[in-house]
Amino acid sequence: MLFTKAAQSDFRAVCALYESVCSAMQAAGNDQWRWGEYPNEAMLQGSLDAGTLYIARENDTLLCAVTIDTQFDPEYADVNWLFGVKPGAFHRLAIAPDAQGKGLGAQAVEAVCDVLRTQGCDCLRIDTYCENAAAQKLYTRIGMRKAGEVKFWHRERPFFCYELPLTAETPLLPLTMHPAFRGGKLTPWGGEKLRTVYGKPIAEVPTGESLEVSCIPGLESVDDAGMKLPDLIAKYGVRFAGKYADKTFPLLLKFIDAAESLSVQVHPDDSYANANENGKLGKTEAWLILDAPAGSQLVYGIKAGTNLAELRAACEAGAAVEGLLRKVDVKPGDVCFIPAGCVHAIGAGIMLYEIQQSSDVTYRFYDWDRVDKNGNRRELHIDKALDVTDLDFTLDPIPAPDAPVARVLDETYFTLDLMKVDGELAVPAINHFGMLTVLEGDLTLCWQGGKRKLTRGESLYVPAAAPALTLQGAGRAALSMPR
């Protein structure tokens, strides 16, 4: 299909085409368009005058009309777009009713893309009414990504947004991810601060964990359209996940709300987990303290001088292990690096940000003699825990840095940058992928041609092919990346 710009002499035929398409839509039970309301003659004349109204003919018959431009409704600003910094759009794509069902829709979209490429656009963004099943089927068939939905004043129900990259070099934008949650009997120590502090839509109380960026099976984070992170990685490949496009996703980002103390636990390294946990990754992690009551403490290792026999005897006796635990004071802003082998436990009342290897392997030493409503204790894993414990661990918490950007951790598996924004601040360059989280304040993420206002507690996946990013406003953010 070849589009040419419409002339004034085409106007009456174009109006007749739109009127016939509106009638066909109404007859099919789709009220997306109502001739005279949307679209109407004034809209079409405006497009014609602006030089953005295009038509396609076969012989002398008008088959298709569409507006092609770079104008977007303000509602588009809040959509979780993935593609491009120079977007283009089409509006009011109309195909003659007696020509529909012959593959012209896909041809028309490709012709639109050709026009936009000549105008320097790198992506296509559009919307369609939720009841327009034919359009949704077309856009899905030609490979467009469903980015989310918007609402307009003239309809109660939403419009679905779709997008398509136009070049192989189209940048990939940061995606807000929606978390999975662990709660109920899985986190009996949890509370409800994930909802009351960060507005997370937890389904039950207690809920202890919000898995912000996750590929853990059954607990994957998703985009606005519900697409799981592993599926996004599989679809968009190296430009989305760098060298991890065809490898096990290496990291997991979560928030933890500990209304009560967590169990005393330890994690294995990669070698031990691979050999004893069906090939899983080990677990090295780090905590950033977000909130902690005065006098808060963590278990952070075993007291110096304790030998393995003493630790085993204390674990088997139960509460006796409490006397061998090394405890440290913490306050908001502190960072604790917890390598595999470090015995640890989060204290009651603490809320934290955790970056870790993508693993769910945990060995419990002790659970403070807690029982559930049926009098049952949680499972312990004393033998495995003792196998992997590092009795010589002696690190201390890292105090909150006083700098606009500080790389507080640069370890084998991940880095952690903390940002304090007061005006405008460049986000560190992304290595393979990044995970950006707003910790507090009023921040806007900006890039060439676009920006997105962020909310406290929001986490975004930043692809390898992201454009240069800056944060504007006043607040704090954290960026974790693989090494």
N, C-alpha and C positions, 0 to 999 in steps of 0.2 A: 504494500500500500504506500502511495506517495501523497504526502500532505503538501498543499500549497496554501498560502495566505488567502483568506477570503477577501473579496472585493465588495463594495457597496451593492453592486449589481447582484450579488449572491444572497443578499440579506433576506428577502422574502422566502426564498427556497429553504434557507437555513431555519427560519422561524417555523415553516411548515414541517420540516424534519423533526424539530424538537417537539412540536405539538403532537405529532403522530407517535413519537417515542413515549411521551408522557401518557397518552391514552392507552398505549399497549402496557405500560407499567401498571397503571391503575386496574386494567382488566385482569392482570395477573396477580393482583392483590399486593403489589409493591407500591407504597405511597411515598417513596423517596422523592419523586418529582411531581409537581403539580403545575402545569403550564399556567403562566400568568403570575404565579407566586414564586416558584423556583423550578426551572429558570423562567425568565421573562424577557421581553423585547429589550428593555433598558440594559439588562446585563449583557445580552448578545451585542447590542450596539456599542456598549462600552468596550468589549473585547475587540470588536472590529476596528473601532477608532484607535485602540492602543496597538494594533498590529499583532494581536495575539490569538485571533480566531483563525483556525485552520480547517480546511475541508479536503475531502477526497471524493473523487468521482470515478465512475466506471462508464465509459462512453459519455453520455450527457446526463446520467442519473447521479444525483447526490447520494452518496452512500454513508458518509460519516462527517461529523463536525465535532470540534473540540477546541477548547482554549488551552494554550500552552504558555506558561509564564513562570516566574519565580516569586509569585505572590502567595502568602500563606495566611490563613486565619490565625488570630492570636492564640487560639486554643492549641495549635500545633506545638507551641513552645514547651508544653509540659509532657509531650509524648516521649517515650523512652526509645528514641531513634538510635540505630546502630551505624548507619552509613552516611558518610559524606560531610563536607564543609561548604559545598556549593550546590545546594539542592534546587531542583526544578520540580514543576508539578504540571499535571493536566487537570482540567475542570470540565465537568459537563460533557463527558464523552458520550456522543449519541450515534448509534448505528441504526440505519433504517430498519424498521421491524421486519420487512420481508427479506432482508439480507442477513438477519441474525441466525446463529446456529451454523454458520459456514466457516468459522475460524477467523472471521474478520476482527474480532476483539483482540486476539493476540497480535495480529498484524498491526492493528492500530496502536497498541501499546509500544511495539517495537519502533514504529514510525515516530511516535512521540519521543522515544529515547534518542533516536537519531537527531531530531531537531534540538533536543536539550544538549546533546554532546557538542553540536556546532556552536552552542551558546556558552560553552565552557562549564556546564554543570557536571557534577560527579555522582549525583544520585537522584533518584525519583522518589517523591513522597506524595501520597494521595490518601483519600478516605472514601469509604462507601457505606451506605446505610446498612445497619445490622440485618435488615430484612431482604437486602439485595443478594440473594443466594447465588445468582448467576455470576455477578461480578466477583464475589468472594471466591467462587470456584475457579474463575478465570485467573485471578491474581495468584492464587495458590499454584495453579497448574504451570504458570510461566515462571515460577520460582521466586515470587515476591515474599518478603518477610512480613508477617503480621507483627506490628510494633506496639499495638495497644489500642486504645479507643479514646474518642473525644465525644463531647456532647455540645450541640448547638441549640440556640434558643428556640428554633422553629420545630424541634422534634423532642419528644420526651425520651425516646430510646436512643442508644448511642450509635455513633458511626465508628466503624473499624478502620484503623490506619494501616497502610501497607507501604513498603519501601523496597527499592531495588538499587544496587550499585550500578553505575554506568561505565566504570573503568576498572581495570585490574589493580589500579593504584589507589582506588577510593579509600580514604582514611576510615578507620573503624572507631566509633565514638564510645566513651564510657557508658556502660549499661548499669542502671540501678537493678540490683538483685533483690528478690523477695526471699526471706529466709525460711528454712524448715525449723521446727521446734522439737526439743526433747522436754517432756514434762511428765506429770503424774508419777507413777511408781518408778519410772526410769530416773527421775531426779527428785526424790522425796525431800531433798534439802533446799529446793528452789523456792521462789516466791512469786510476786507479781510485778516486780519493778520493770521487767521488760515492757510491760504495757503502760504502767503509770509514769515511767520516766522517759521511755523512748517511743511510746505509741505502737509497740509491736502487737499484731493481732493474735495473741496467744489464745489457745482454745481451752486451757484449763489452768487451775491453780492447785498445786505449785507447778511452775515451769521454770526450769533452771538454765536452759541453753537456747540461744537463738543462733542457728548455723547460717551466718550471713552469706558466705561464699563457700559453697560445699559441693563436692562430687561424691560424698559418701552414699552408697547405694541405699535407696529408700529415704534419704534425707537430703536430696539435692535442692539447691537453691534454684529459682526460676526467674525468667524475665516477666514483663507485664502480660505477655500472651500465654504464659504458663509453660514455655519451653525450658526444659531442664538444662543446667549448665553443661553436663557431658554432651548433650545433643548439639548445643551451640558450638562447642569445641569441635565435634566431629564434622559439623557442616561448614564451618568457616576456617578451620585448619590453622596453618602456620601464622597467618596474619592476625589470628585471634589469640592463639596461645603459644606462639613462638615454638621453641624446641619441644614443648610439652604437648603439641598437637597430636602426636602419635605415641605418647608415653603416658604412664600413670600420672594423673593430675597430682601435683606434689603437696599442695597446701590446703588448709582449712582455716577459715576465719570465723570466730564466734564471739558472742557476748555471753557472759555467765553471771547469773544472779544467785548469790549464795545467801539465802535467808538464814540457813543453818550451815554449820561447818561441813565441808565435803569429807569424804572418806580419806584416810591416809593411804596414798597410792604411789605407784612408780610405773614407768613405762620402759619397754625394751628398746634396744637399738635395732637398726634395720636387719642386721645379721641374725639376731635372736628371734625377731618376729618372723622373718622369712622361714626360719627352720622350724619354729614352734607354732605359728599361727597361719598356716596355709599360705605362705608367700606374701603376707601383708607387710606394709611399711612399719618401721618403728615409729617412735613418737618423741621428737624433740619439740619443745614449745616455748612460748614466752608470754608473760602477762603484763598488761598495762593496767594499773589500778585506776578505775574510773571514779569509784566512790568507796569510802571506808570510814566507819565511825571512829571517833577518837579512841586511841588505844588498840586499834585493829592489829591482828597478828596473822602470819602465815606459818605453816610448817614448811621449812625450807632446808631439808637435809636431815642428817642424823648427827647427834651430839658427838663431838670429837672424842676419840679414844674408844668408841664402841666397836666391839668386834662382832663378827657374823654369828657366832654361837650365842652371844648375849642377846643379839637382836632376835634370833630365832626363838630363844626361850621366852623372851618378853612377848613376842607375837603370839606364841602358843598359849600364853597365860592370859591374853586379852588386854585389859586396861593397863597392864604393866608396861606396854610399849610407849605409853604417853610420856613416861619419864625419860625416854631416850630420844625424843623428837627435838630437833633444833628449831626454835621459833624466832621469828624476826618481826619487828614492828614495820608497818607499811602505812603510807598515806597516799591520797590521790596524786597521780602523776608518776609514781614510782614504777619502774620496769624490773621484772624478775625474769632472768633467763633460766630455763629449766631443761637442761639436756637429758637425754635418755639416761636412766640410772639415778636421777635425783628424786629422793623421797619428798613428797610435797602434799599439802592440803590447803585449800582456801578456807579462811576463817569466816565465821558468821557475820553477816551484814555487809560483806564486800561484794562489789560489782566490778567486773573487769572485762577487758578486751583481751582475747587470746588468739595468737597466731601460732599454728602448729603444723607439723607434717599431717598429711591427709590420712589419718589412721584413727581407729576407734579401739585400739588395744590398750587396756588398762588393767593393772594388777593391784588389787586391794590388800593392804596389810591389816587394816583395822577400820571399823566404822563406828567408833564411839559407843559401842554396845547398843546401837539403835535397833528397834524392832518395829515391824509394820503393825497394822491393826489386828493381824492374826497372830502376832507374837513371833513372827519369823524374822531372822536376821538376813542381811544381804550376803551374797556369796563372797568369800575371801579366796585369795590366790597366793597363799603364803610361800609355797615352794618356788613358784615362778618369780614372785616378787623378790625373794632373797637371791635368786639366781642373777638378777640384773641390777641389784642395788649397788650404787657407788658410795661406799662408806666415807670416802675422802672428799666429798663435795663440800665446798666452803664459800661459794659466791655470796655476795650481799646484794640487796636491791640497788638499782641504779636510780639516783634522784632525778626528778623531772628536770630536763635541760632548760636553760633560759636563753633560747636562740630562735630566730625565725624558722630555720630548718636544722634539725639535728638527726643524724643517723646514729641512733642509740644502740642498734644491734646490726652486726654484719657477720653472720654466722654461716655455718656450712649449708644450712637448708633455706634460710631466708634472711632478708634484711628488714629493718623497721625504721622508718623515718617519721619523726614527729614534727608537725608544722604549727606554728603560732602565727596566725594571719591578722594583720592590722593594716588594711588597705589593699594591697595586691602582692601576691607571692607566687613565684613559679613552682609548679609541682616537679619534683625530681624526675629525670628521664626514666622511662619504663624499660625494664629488663624482662623480656618474654611476656609477662603480663603483670598487672598490679591490682591491688585491692585497696581502694580509697574509702575511708570512713570518716564521717563528720562526728567529732566528739562533743563539741559544744559550739554555740554561737550562731551567727547569721552569715552563711557563706554561699557564694555563687561560683560554680565551676564554669570557666570560660575557655573557648578555643576559637580558632579562626571561623568567623561566620556564625557562631552559636554560643549559647550559654544555657545553664540549667541551675535554678535555685535549689539548694539542698536543704534537707531537714536534719535536725539532730538525730544521730543514730542511724542515718542512712548509709548504706554500703554500696559501692559501685565496683564492678569488674572493669578494669581498664585493659583493653586489648593491646597486643604487641604493636599493631599498626595505628595506634591512637595519634592524633595530632598533638602538638605542644599544648600543655594545659596550664592555666593559672587559676588560683583561688582569689576571690575578691570578697571583702567584708571584714568582719571581726569574729574570730573564733579559733578553734583548734581542730586539727585533722590528723589522721594517721594513714600512712601508706606502707603496706607490706608487699614484698616481691620475692620471688625465688632467686636464689643465687645463680 
